[in-house]
Amino acid sequence: MRNELARTIFRLGYSYSMYLLVSELVLITLKCPAVSFEAMAVQGALFIGSYFIRCRVTRVWPLILYTAVCGIGIWFLPEIMAQKLLLLGLDLGLLGMGIRHVAAGGTLPEAQEIPWPSMLLGFLSVGAGIYYEHPQLVSLAVILSLINIIFFLLILYADSTGQYLHSNKNVHGLPIKKMLRINTLIVAGIFLVMLVGIGLGELLGLPDAVTEFFRSVGELLKALFYGFVLLAKWVANIITGKMDDQVSSARANLFNQLQKTNAGSGIILTILKFVVLAFLLYFLVKILTRVLKVLLAKYQQNGKDEVIRGVKEEERERLKDRGLAYRVRTYFTMEERARRIYRRRILEAAGETAPHENETTRDIMNRLQAEKGVNLPELTALYEAVRYGGVKVDQEYLRRMKTADMPRK
């Protein structure tokens, strides 16, 4: 439950930071004021409300009602028209996302391998800020892009943690909890370094330095272009044997550009700031590494006894009441009948390629879908509810398992 909540929160943060950057890009390039704090709060409220409702409903009409109420409220906000249109677009976009979430049965979408939309948006925002000479947009693009990437990495970590916990549901004892705790500390350390890097970058004025760096590079390229034009005119005059005023004009353009260009100082200053930032982050990483080594050593020292104790408890649980009377008694229970139905359906679908004993129910379902083209999501969900959820099984439940994922007549 906690992991699912974390997955939802991280996806909310990822989408919110990306849309906030879109809003900043649109407003600043249109020469409007940047997104106000009130508009940021409204955007956050829209995201939180939409995510809260869609996780608790099975029909779309509450989402439509929520969207309509929010749309009316947005129209009467004391904001400029461009900001209102952006908020209304967000309101409708969240409705589409909510409908898709409900249609998918409340399951969260799989994360992408690379956050290319946010990376592309970040590059576009930085380029627009430099082109239109808006240092504020460059700073916001860098900060929001880094925050967006942090949320994306958190999504990947939460998803992989959920898959790991799902595949080890039958493992008892404390070692798994301790391993997850150590992994979480390591990930938290990595994100701490990233956040400190963002803060130090702001203190060092890196966004402005990056803007100055690209401006200097642009001025330098422009000077090289004027030099190339002057060289071409010289060559043309030598070939034709004529002297005209175009050479003097090209020489004057190059001289004026060189006077404006101060590329060396801007480039060197940016490089020095990055060197200072790398130096400070290096020491922070060294300190965090020392701390993590101490925690790992403590885990290894205490983990051996816990593993042995966990294995012994598991063996006692497995060997308890495993006599003939137990096997006869459990054979006729509703739960055991449900297991036999699931096993028979899976073996019929698998054919000669019987499932491996280490495969989870999700692994079996995915492999059958990939290799045999057989999709059994309903049967798998019903069986998982029996095996892990402790659902009460009756004749109606067994009938549903027998007909699950069958073609409807």
C-alpha angles and dihedrals in degrees: 000000000000091000092051090050090050091049090053094047093049092050090049091052091047093052094041095052091047094050091045089056090049090053093049091048094050097044098044095045088050087054091245125135115278120262109293123229089248091056090048089053091049091050090051092048091050092052095045094046094047094047091046094051098043091053091057106041134071097195131061100227094085088055091049091049091048091050092050094049092047091047092055091048092049092053091060096047116120092243134117117269094253090056091047091052091050091051092048090050089052090049092054093042091054089051090056091047091048093050090050090049093052092045089053091057095255095299118142117239120253116262120247120251092236126022091231096155092058092042092050091047091050093052091046092050093048091048092048091049092052094043095049092037096242108146089180091063091049091052093047091047093053095045097043092044091054091047089049092052090049091055090047091054089048089053091053091048094048092047093049091046090052091050090048093050091047093053092048101046092124095051112105132200137049104285094088092053091049092048091051090048092052091046090050091051091051092050090046089053091052092050091046089057090049093049092047088049090055091049094048090047089056092048091050091047094240096158090056090043091053090050091050090047094056091043090053092048089050092051090048092051089049090053090050089052092053089048091052090050090051091049091050092051091049091053091047091052092049091052096046095037091226128124119208140165094260091083091053091048092050090047090052092049091051092048093050092048092050090052091053094043116093095164097142097061095044094049094044092048092051092049091050091052091051090049091053091048092049090049093053093045090050091060091045091053091049091053093048091047090055091050093048091049090055091050093047091050090051090050093050091049095051098032099073095064091045093051092049092047091047092051092049092050090049092050092050090050092049096048096044115109096353097139129119093271091054093050093049092046095050095043093074098042121115091241092054091048088053090052091051091050090051093047093049093049092048094048091048090052095043096050111181094353098076117192118265117247092239094055119106123224090258091050090052093048093049093047093049090050093049099041104028103023089236116139116199107167096137094048091047093050092049092049093046089053089056096044101040108011101052093229117177109252122211137160092278090053091051090050090053090052091051093052098035114130091002117142110269115238 
